[in-house]
Amino acid sequence: MIHQYKLNGYNIVMDVCSGAVHSVDDIAYDAIELYESTPKDELCALLSQKYGVSEDEINECYEQIEELRQSGQLFTPDKYENMAPELKKRTSGVIKALCLHVSHACNLVCAYCFAGQGRYHGKSALMSFETGKRALDFLIENSGTRKNLEVDFFGGEPLLNFDVVKRLVEYARSVEKEHNKNFRFTLTTNGMLIDDEVIDFCNREMSNVVLSLDGRKEIHDRYRVDAKGNGSYDVIVPKFQKLVAARGGKSYYMRGTFTHANPDFLSDIKEMLDLGFTELSMEPVVCAPDSPDALTEEDKPVVFEQYEELAKLLIQRRREGRPFTFYHYMINLEGGPCIYKRISGCGSGTEYMAVTPAGDLYPCHQFVGEEKFRLGDIWNGVDNKEIQDEFEACNVYAREECRSCWARLYCSGGCAANAYHATGSVKGVYKYGCELFKKRIECAVMAEVERLDNDDSDS
């Protein structure tokens, strides 16, 4: 299976199952498109007439396509579908990451918050040190021989429980060598409580920090407000700038959300860049279709254009020596994720789980508070095997629509939570999100092709 598209002056051909990507001229682009459906002689005559070149020249192009097919770089058959269930079973029972909900409370009341202003359909709560300690022990006990373990301090707003966060990190560091483990910590924060102590701690202990900023002041302050309705932009931006400067501009992500109010989100990206932030992520809102914040079909062409213009901006700034990173455009055409990751996805409910302040286990942070998806708890482990088996069976081939999709080995079947909230099934397909994802991949691949092409020109 192949996928072809034209973008920013490039003719790109993606071979789905080998991962090979080709940047070709117009003749080769058309020849590849016709290759499987048109006899060779007819193809050569057709393109010879269209481009005003000899049939011998078209024939030479045809032979090059044939060589690529034989070498497994074009029209490669899918050999992974039967492997998918077996690959996922290999890691069954091994947990590598926890999302620790140290706070089910928040000092902001963001309108689009999937977590119900941080309370996850329940009451405000803070995780105790004892519960967090047991969660870390649970992770160690269920991580098998895996050495590197990941823990994300999440909320609500985790800095509302900063003392417990500090104590949990101290505890983890005290036992990791004993168990031959290495903890990698992440903190996700809205920034309101950042101070010098938080900055020093994060720079010492956090492998990554995720900072919530929606871009333009008027957009950010429209949604990210305190209990009195005051916007948070002027409070958090100086704090974020100080934290990022102290981290040397590395190992953080500025994470924004765009909604129906700002499908022209490139303006928000530019605002972040102007503020000095270069590690960026901008996520489409996921909410009820009848919400005034929900992206609409009318927004889609605008969003697609924004993704294209964003890729061009990334290329332009890279050429100018002012590069930035956009999370969804991070793609490695010369390596990339292993086939297990491409087939299995994030591992929610199996390799990755969320822990509530009370110690309950859920497949991921987006399922917390939905009782149907409670897996068990950190003291007794997983007892809801039926739900866990459902997540274990989730792979890119478990969704009928994904089997024939050219992007399947890039998205790995998409987000189970988004699928569930859009369709009522973790094996459903959130179609709007799929379309945005495919557009992002096309733009990301084009930008990477340009980089490699430019590197070759310079060498």
N, C-alpha and C positions, 0 to 999 in steps of 0.2 A: 504494500500500500504506500502511495506517495501523496504528498500535499504540496500544491504549487500556489504561489502568490507573488504579486509584484508590489514593491513598496520602496519608496525613496530612491528610485532609480535602479533597484536591484531586482533581478529575476531569481527567486529562491525556490529550490526544490528540496523538500524534506522527505527522506526515506524513513517511514515511521518505525519499522521494526529493527533497523540497524542503527538508527540514530544519526546516520550520515546526512549532512546538509551540503547542498551544492548551490553555488552562485554561478549562473550560466548566462550565455547570450540569448538573444531572441530566437535564433534558429534552434538551438538546443532545447530551449524552454518549450517551443511548440512540438519539437520532435518527441520529447519525453511525454508530453500530453497525449500525443497520437500513438505512441509506441505499442500499447497493448491492444488498441482497437482498430488499427489500420495496417494492412499488408505493407511490407517494406517498399515494394516498387511504387505503390500508390502514394505512400508517405513521401518518398524522395521526389516524385514528380510534383506533388502538391506544394511542397516547401520550396522546390526549385523555382516554380512559377511565382510563388508569393514573394520570395526574396531576391529573385533575379540572379541566382547563382547556379552553378552547374550541379547536375545530379550527383556527380562524383563527390562534390564537397558535402552534399547532404548525406551521401552514403558513408563518408568518413565519420561524420557526426553520429550516424546510426550505429556504426561499429563501436564507437567509444561508449555509447549508451549500453550496448550489448556487453562490453567488457566490464562496465560498472555493475551490471546485473549479475554477471557470472562471479564477480568478486564479492558479492553480497552488500553492495552499496546503493543499489536501486532495485525496487520491486521485490524487496526481501520478504519472504513468507513469515508469518507470525508463528514462532515456536514457543511462545511463553504461556499461552492460555492454560495448557494442561499442567504447567509448573506452578501456577498461582496458589492453589490450595496447599500444596506441599511446602512451598517456600514459607508461607505464613505459619504453618505448623512447627517449623524448625525453631521458632522463637517462642512457642507457646509456653506460658508460665513464667516468662522472664520479663520483668519490668525494668525499664531503663530511665524513666522520667516521671516526676510528679509535679502537678500544679498545686501548690499549697495555698489554699484560700485562708490566709492568716487573718483576713478581715472581710466580714459580710456587713460592712458599713462604708459609707463614702461621704466625703465633704463636698462633693459636687452632685448635682441632680441632672445629669445629661439626658436630654429628651429622648435620644435614640438608643439609650443603654439597653443592651440585651439582658443585662443582669438586674433589671428593675431597680436602678439607682444603687446597685451593689448589694441588695438584700436577697437576690435569687429566690423570689417568691416566698420569702419567709421573714423572720425578724432579724434585726441587726445583731451581729455577734462577732466576737473576736476569738481567735484560736488561742488556747492556753499553751504554755511552753510544754507541758506534759503531753498534750495531744500532738503537737508538732514533733516532739522528740520521738514519740511512738511512730509517727508517719515516716520519719527518716530511718528508724530501725526496720520498719516494714519494707521500705525500699531496698535496704541492704539485704534483708533476708530473702527477698524475691527477685534479686538481680542476677542470680546464678554466678557465673564466672566473669560477667561483664565488669570491667574496671571503671569506666567513665559513666557517671550518673548525673542526671540533670534535674535541678529543682528550680521552679519559677515561683517567686513570692508574688501572689496575686490577690486581687480583691474584687469588689470594693476597692478601697485604697489601702494597700499594705502598710504604708507609713503611719497609719493610725495605730498600728501595732508594732512599731519599730523596735521596741525593746525585745519583744519575742523574736523578731527576725534576727537581731544581733545574737541572741542567746542560742538560737537554732544553728546559725552558721558556726558559732564557737563549738557547739556540741559536735556537729558534723566533722569539723576539722580535727577534733580530738579523737575520733574513732576511725577516720578513713584509712589511715595506714594499717591499723590493726586488721581491717577487713580487706585490705588491698583494693581500696576504692579511691576514686578521685571525684569530688563533687564540683560541678559547674553550676554556679548560681546565677539567676537572672531576677531582676526586679522590674515590675511594671508599675508605673506611677503617673498620676495626673500632675505631679509637681508642686502642689500647693504647700506641702510640708518640707520641701527640700531646704536644708540649711548646710552649714559647713560640716557638721558632724555626719550628716547623710552623705554628703559628697565624698568625704574622706573614707567612710565605710564602703561606699559603692566602688570607689576606685581601688580599694584594697581587696575586696571580696567578690564583687560581681563581675562575672565574665561578660555580661551584657546588661544594659539598662534600656528599657523601652519607655519612651516619654510620649505622652499624649498631647498632640497639638494639631489642630485642624487647619492651620494655615493662616489665611487672612483674619485680621482681628474681628471684622464684622461677621465672618462665618463662624469662627471659633466661639465668639461670645454669644452667638445666637443659640448655641446648644450647650456649651460647657459652662454652666452657671452654678453659683452656690445656692444655698437654701433661700436666700433673699432675692435671687434672680440677678445677681451681679455677675458679669462676665469675669473669667479667670485669666484672660490673655495677659494683661499688664502685670499680674502677679507672677505668673509662671515663666514667662519668656526670659527675664533676667536670670532666674534661677537655672533654667535649662542652659543658657549660654555659659554660666559660670561652671556648671557641672561638666558640660562638654569640653570646655577649655581645659579643665583640670584633668580630664581623661585623655588629653592630647588629640581630641577629635576622632577617636576610635572607639569601637566596641560599645556602640549605642545605636538605637533606632528612634528616629522621630516618627511616630505613628499617627497618621491622620485618618479621618473618616469623611468620605464625601457622600452627599445625599442629593435629593431632588433640588435642594436649595443651591447646590454648587456642583452641577455636573461639569462645569468648566474648571475642574480642580487643578489644572496646570497653573492657574494663577496662585493657588495655595502652595503648590510646590515651589514656585518662584519666590513667594514670600519667605518660605523656610530657607531657601538658598540665600536670600538677601540678609537674613538674620544670622547667617554663618553656619547653618546646619547642612551637612552633606551626606548623612546616612539616613535615607528617607524611605518611608512606606506610606502609601495612601490607599486605604481599603474602601471598597464600595459597601455602603450600609446594607445590612440584612435585617429586615423588619417585616411586619405584616403588610401585605399588599395594599391594604386600605389606609395605611399610615400616610400622613402628609409628607413624611420624610422619605418614603419609598421611591426608588428610581423607577421611572416609567419607560415605556417603549419610545416615547418622544425624546427622552434623555439619551437613549442609546447611541444615536449618530454623533451626538455631542461628545459623549464619553469616548467613543472610538477615535474621533478626531484628536481628543486630548492625549490618548495613548500614543498616537502617531507623532504628534508634536512633541510629546515628552521624550520619545526616542531620539528625535532630531536634536532636541536641546541637550540630551546626554552626549550625543556625538559631537555637537558643536563645542561644548565645554571641555570635553576630553581633548579635542584638538587644540584648544586654547590653553591647556595645562591647568584647567580648573575643574577637575572631574568630580562627580558625585555618584553615589550609589542609590539606585532605586531597587527596593527589595525584589519586586516581581520581575525585574530585568536581569537579575543575577542568574546567568546561565553559562554553562561550560560545554562548548561544542566538542572539545577535545577529550572530555572525560565525563564529568557529570555523575549523578547518583547511580549506585549499583542497581541491577535489575530487580533485586528484592524490594528496594525502596520505590522504584518506579511502579511496581505491581501493587504493593501493599499499602502505600500511602503513609499517613502519620502514625498509625498504630494505636489510635484511640481505643480505649477499652481493653487493650491487651498489653502493649508495651508502655503505654502512657495512660495515666489516670489523674483525676482531680480529687483532692481531699478537702472536705468542708471543715469549718471550725469545730464541728462536733465529731469529726473523724470518719464521716461517711465517704465512701468511694463512688465516684461517677466516671463514665468513660472519658469525659473531658470537661473543661470549664463551661462549655456552652450547654451541657446537659444538667448541670448542677441545679437542684431544686425540683427537677421533674422526677417524681417518685418512681415512675415506671423504669427509669434508667439507673436507679440506685443499685450498685453492684455488690455492696457489702460494707465492711468497715475495716479499719487498720488493725483492729485487734483480732478479728476472726477471719479476715481475708475475704475473698470473693465467694458469695453463696448464691448469687443470681447468675448461674451458669447459662441459663437460657439467653439472657441478654448478652453476656460476654461471647457466647458462641455466635450470636448474630453479628457482632463486631468482628470476630475472628474470620467470619465468612466474607467480610467486606474486602473486596479487592476490585481492581479495575474491570475484571471480567464478570463480576457479580451483577453488573448493571448492563442490561441488554443494549441500551443506547450507546454505551461506552465501547462496546466490542468493535464497532465500525467507525469509531471517531479517530481522526488523525492525531489528536492531542492526548490520547489516553496514557501514553508512557511519559507524559510531562505532568499531567494533573493527578495521576494515579487513582482516578475515579472521583476526585473532588472531596469536599468536606462532608462528612456524615451528618454533622449537626445542621449544616445549611440544607442538606437534602431532606432531613427529617422535618425541619420547620417549614420547608416549602411544599413537601409532598406527603408527609405523614409516615415516611419510611426512610430508614438510614440507607437503604439501597435505591432510593429514588434519585432523581436528577433535578437539581436546581438549574433550570434551563437558562435563566437570565445570567446567573453566575457563570455558567459554562461559556456562554457567548463572550462575556467579558474576559474570561480566562484565555480563550483561544486568541482573542485580539491581542492580549498582552504577550502571549508567546510569540506570535508573528512579529510584533515590534521588538521583543527581546532578541529573537534570532537575527533579525535584520541588523540591529545595533551591534551584535557580536560579530556577524559577518563583516560589517564595516570595519570593526576594530582589527580583526585578523587580516583583512585586506590591506588596511593602512599599515599594520606592522610589517607585512610582507613587502610593501612598497618602500618602507624605510630601511629595510635590511639589505 
